[in-house]
Amino acid sequence: MANLVYKRESTDQQSTDRQNLVLDEAGIEDPVAFEEAAGTSSRLHPLQRPKFAELLVHARPGDTVHISEMFRLVRGTGHILDVLDVLHRDRLALRIHDGAFPHGPHRPPPAHRRTAVHREVHGADPRRRGELQRDLQRELTYDGLRTAEAKRNKGGRRPAIPDGKTQAVRAAYLEGRSIAALARDHDVSRGAIRTAVADLLPEHTAAEPGPPAPELPVVLDMPGKVADFLRAAELEPPERATLDQGVTVRRGQGYTLRIEAVPAIHRRPLDLCRALDGTAAVPAQRKARRENENRVNLHAPATDLGSQSRSATSRVASASRVQGRVCVGERRSLGMSR
């Protein structure tokens, strides 16, 4: 009994490499290959293909026909039924090695079972027939995707301007040619030219980053209990100098220290102040620390490379709002003292 191998490719740009790999892994003994000419479409009925007809002539009862995937031989249920009739007539087995239908070998059934085979394939239940057609179509789709990937093709509509002319269009645009003129020269739409030079258009050209804007000082009122704690702590010279230059504002029995500094100076002592959350601190100190941290986070947030370019207007407005609230508080306290 011979092993007959059938191969087919739909276009002349495809190869049988994948089929050869699947069939080689199957370990077929002494295969006799029948390969269709490149570009033999699956729409052509299997019984009308030259090499498959030659395979049927060469075959003898008991031989096995090997294919890598089902769609290499048949396209739909009509093809399946016609091929099965011929294979049953000649008493040939069919072996499918990969894909959605890896079965076999399929031996020809007795004559009294041929009707049952037709019913199983054709599908007395329309849903079964639909599932068969769907699985076969999925195999065709996957094969097309693998072929496109091997050729490094991308999905979607092909560009109106071929790759060979894209560089010339881009060079002409950089030399000063207008989009309308390039569209007339290449007989394409202006949108096609815009797509070819999209990254060269003014709105897409990245501007050179300038130097980061300097941080403007922000005025904040630090609670007196926090200021007293920081005076006794070890501070860096910039923070110490800022604390010494603060203006004391009396508020009833307590006070606040008005400090004008850049946001970074306001934020550095926050970690030191977390010691006030310990058990040694009184509730008033813990409350003062939370109020100070909330003010700093609101009016002197942490800055990074992106936020350093924030406009000076917003910072001045923030400082003005703080200054306004402080002044209102002073007027209220003066009114109460009177």
C-alpha positions in Angstrom: 0.0 0.0 0.0 1.5 3.3 -1.1 1.4 6.7 0.6 0.3 9.4 -1.8 1.0 13.0 -0.7 -0.9 15.9 -2.3 0.3 19.5 -2.1 -1.2 22.7 -3.5 -0.6 26.5 -3.2 -3.2 29.1 -4.2 -0.8 31.7 -5.6 2.6 31.7 -7.3 4.0 33.8 -4.4 3.4 31.1 -1.8 5.6 28.1 -1.1 5.0 24.6 0.2 7.4 25.0 3.1 4.7 24.7 5.8 3.1 21.7 4.1 6.5 20.0 3.9 7.1 20.7 7.6 3.8 19.2 8.6 4.2 16.2 6.4 7.8 15.6 7.4 6.8 15.6 11.1 4.1 13.0 10.3 6.9 10.5 9.4 5.2 9.2 6.2 7.1 6.2 4.8 8.1 6.3 1.2 5.8 9.2 0.2 4.9 9.7 -3.5 4.3 13.4 -3.9 1.9 15.0 -6.3 2.2 18.8 -6.3 0.0 21.1 -8.3 1.5 23.9 -10.3 1.9 27.2 -8.4 -1.2 29.3 -8.5 -3.8 26.5 -8.6 -6.8 28.1 -7.0 -9.0 26.3 -4.4 -12.0 27.4 -6.5 -11.0 24.9 -9.1 -12.8 21.6 -8.4 -10.4 19.0 -7.0 -11.4 16.4 -9.6 -10.5 18.9 -12.3 -7.0 19.6 -11.0 -4.2 17.9 -13.1 -2.1 16.5 -10.3 -5.0 15.2 -8.2 -6.3 13.5 -11.3 -2.9 12.0 -11.8 -2.9 10.9 -8.2 -6.2 9.0 -8.7 -4.8 7.3 -11.8 -1.7 6.2 -9.9 -3.6 5.1 -6.8 -4.5 1.5 -6.1 -7.1 0.1 -3.6 -5.8 0.3 0.0 -3.5 3.3 -0.7 -3.6 6.4 1.6 -3.8 10.0 0.4 -2.0 12.4 2.8 -2.7 16.2 2.9 -1.4 18.7 5.4 -4.7 20.5 5.9 -8.2 19.9 4.5 -8.3 23.1 2.5 -5.4 22.0 0.4 -7.8 19.5 -1.2 -11.4 20.8 -0.8 -13.0 24.2 -0.4 -16.6 23.5 0.7 -19.1 20.7 1.5 -19.8 20.2 -2.2 -16.1 19.4 -2.9 -16.0 17.1 0.2 -18.9 15.0 -1.0 -17.5 14.7 -4.5 -14.0 13.7 -3.3 -15.4 11.2 -0.8 -17.4 9.5 -3.5 -14.3 9.0 -5.6 -12.2 7.9 -2.6 -14.9 5.4 -1.6 -15.2 4.2 -5.1 -11.5 3.5 -5.5 -11.2 2.3 -1.8 -8.6 4.9 -0.8 -8.0 6.2 2.7 -7.6 9.9 3.5 -5.2 11.2 6.2 -5.4 14.9 7.3 -2.4 15.8 9.4 -3.1 19.4 10.7 -5.7 22.1 10.9 -9.3 21.9 12.2 -9.7 18.4 10.8 -6.7 16.3 11.9 -8.2 12.9 11.3 -7.4 9.7 9.6 -6.7 7.5 8.0 -10.4 7.4 6.8 -11.0 4.0 5.3 -13.8 3.5 2.8 -16.9 2.2 4.5 -19.1 -0.6 3.2 -21.6 0.1 0.5 -24.5 0.0 2.9 -22.9 2.8 5.0 -22.3 5.3 2.2 -25.6 7.0 2.8 -24.7 7.5 6.5 -21.4 9.1 5.5 -23.1 11.5 3.1 -25.6 12.4 5.8 -22.7 13.0 8.3 -20.7 15.2 6.0 -23.6 17.0 4.2 -25.4 17.3 7.5 -28.9 16.3 8.1 -28.7 19.0 10.8 -28.1 22.4 9.1 -26.1 23.5 12.1 -23.6 20.7 11.7 -23.1 21.7 8.0 -22.6 25.3 9.0 -20.0 24.3 11.6 -18.1 22.3 9.0 -18.1 25.2 6.6 -17.1 27.6 9.3 -14.1 25.5 10.4 -13.0 25.1 6.8 -13.2 28.9 6.3 -11.3 29.5 9.5 -8.5 27.3 8.1 -8.4 29.3 4.9 -8.3 32.5 6.8 -5.4 31.4 9.1 -3.5 30.2 6.1 -3.9 33.5 4.4 -2.7 35.3 7.5 0.3 33.1 7.8 1.2 33.7 4.2 0.8 37.5 4.6 3.0 37.4 7.7 5.7 35.5 5.9 5.6 38.1 3.1 5.7 40.9 5.7 2.5 42.3 4.5 0.4 44.5 6.7 -3.4 44.6 6.9 -5.6 47.5 5.8 -6.0 49.5 2.7 -2.9 49.8 0.5 -1.4 53.3 0.4 -2.3 55.3 -2.7 1.4 56.2 -3.1 3.6 53.2 -3.6 6.6 52.7 -1.3 9.0 53.5 -4.2 7.5 57.0 -4.6 7.1 57.8 -0.9 10.6 59.0 -0.4 10.5 61.2 -3.5 7.3 62.8 -2.3 8.8 63.5 1.1 11.9 64.9 -0.4 9.9 67.2 -2.6 7.8 68.4 0.3 10.9 69.2 2.3 12.2 71.2 -0.7 9.0 73.4 -0.6 6.5 71.8 -2.9 3.0 72.3 -1.8 0.6 69.4 -1.0 -1.7 70.4 -3.8 1.1 70.4 -6.4 2.3 67.0 -5.2 -1.2 65.7 -5.5 -1.4 66.9 -9.1 2.0 65.5 -10.0 1.2 62.0 -8.7 -2.5 62.0 -9.6 -3.6 61.2 -6.1 -5.7 63.1 -3.5 -4.3 65.6 -1.1 -5.2 63.3 1.7 -2.8 60.7 0.3 0.0 63.2 0.2 -0.8 64.2 3.8 -0.6 60.6 4.8 2.8 60.2 3.2 4.2 63.3 4.9 2.2 63.2 8.1 5.2 63.4 10.4 6.6 66.3 8.5 3.5 68.6 8.8 3.9 71.6 11.2 1.2 70.4 13.6 3.0 67.0 14.0 6.6 68.3 14.2 7.8 68.2 17.7 9.0 71.5 19.0 12.4 71.7 20.5 12.0 71.7 24.3 13.2 75.0 25.8 14.7 75.5 29.3 12.4 74.7 32.1 10.6 77.7 33.6 11.9 78.8 36.9 9.8 78.1 39.9 8.1 81.1 41.4 7.9 81.6 45.2 4.7 80.7 47.0 3.5 82.4 50.2 2.2 79.9 52.8 1.3 80.3 56.5 3.0 77.6 58.6 1.3 76.8 62.0 3.3 78.0 65.0 3.5 74.5 66.5 5.1 73.2 63.3 7.5 76.2 63.2 8.6 75.6 66.8 9.3 72.0 66.0 11.3 72.8 62.9 13.4 75.4 64.7 14.6 72.7 67.1 15.2 70.2 64.3 18.3 69.8 62.0 17.6 71.6 58.8 19.6 72.3 55.7 20.9 75.8 55.3 18.3 76.9 52.7 15.4 75.7 54.8 16.9 77.3 58.0 17.4 80.6 56.2 13.8 80.5 54.9 12.5 79.7 58.4 14.5 82.6 59.9 13.2 85.1 57.4 9.5 84.1 58.0 7.1 86.8 59.3 5.2 86.0 62.5 1.5 86.6 62.4 -0.3 86.5 65.8 -3.6 84.7 65.9 -5.2 84.8 69.3 -3.1 82.8 71.7 -1.1 81.2 68.9 0.7 82.4 65.7 1.5 81.4 62.2 4.8 81.9 60.4 4.3 83.4 56.9 7.0 81.9 54.6 7.7 82.9 51.0 9.7 80.3 49.1 9.7 78.0 46.1 7.5 74.9 46.3 10.6 72.6 46.8 11.6 74.5 50.0 8.1 74.2 51.4 8.0 70.4 50.8 11.4 69.4 52.1 10.5 69.7 55.9 7.3 67.6 55.5 9.2 64.4 56.2 10.7 65.8 59.3 7.3 66.9 60.5 5.9 63.4 60.4 7.6 62.8 63.8 4.7 64.8 65.2 2.4 61.9 64.5 4.1 59.9 67.2 2.8 59.2 70.7 5.0 61.9 72.2 3.2 64.7 70.4 0.0 66.3 71.7 -3.2 66.3 69.6 -2.7 70.0 68.7 0.7 69.3 67.2 -0.7 66.4 65.1 -3.5 68.6 63.9 -1.1 71.4 63.0 1.1 69.0 61.0 -1.8 67.8 59.0 -3.0 71.3 58.2 0.5 72.3 57.1 0.9 69.3 54.9 -2.6 69.9 53.3 -1.6 73.6 52.5 1.7 72.5 51.0 0.1 69.8 48.8 -2.6 72.2 47.7 -0.6 75.3 46.9 3.0 74.0 46.4 2.6 70.5 44.8 5.5 68.3 43.9 6.9 69.2 40.5 8.5 67.0 37.8 10.0 67.7 34.4 6.5 68.0 33.0 5.0 70.2 35.7 8.0 72.6 35.7 6.7 74.2 32.6 3.5 75.2 34.3 2.6 78.8 33.6 3.7 81.4 36.1 0.3 82.9 36.0 -1.3 80.0 37.9 1.4 80.1 40.5 1.0 83.8 41.1 -2.8 83.4 41.3 -2.3 80.6 43.9 -0.1 82.8 46.0 -2.6 85.6 45.7 -5.4 83.4 46.9 -3.4 82.4 49.9 -2.4 86.0 50.6 -6.1 87.0 50.4 -7.2 84.4 52.8 -4.5 85.4 55.2 -5.5 89.0 55.0 -9.1 88.2 55.7 -8.1 86.1 58.7 -6.1 89.0 60.0 -9.0 91.4 59.7 -11.3 89.0 61.5 -8.8 88.5 64.3 -8.3 92.3 64.6 -12.1 92.8 64.7 -12.5 90.1 67.5 -9.7 91.7 69.5 -11.4 95.0 69.4 
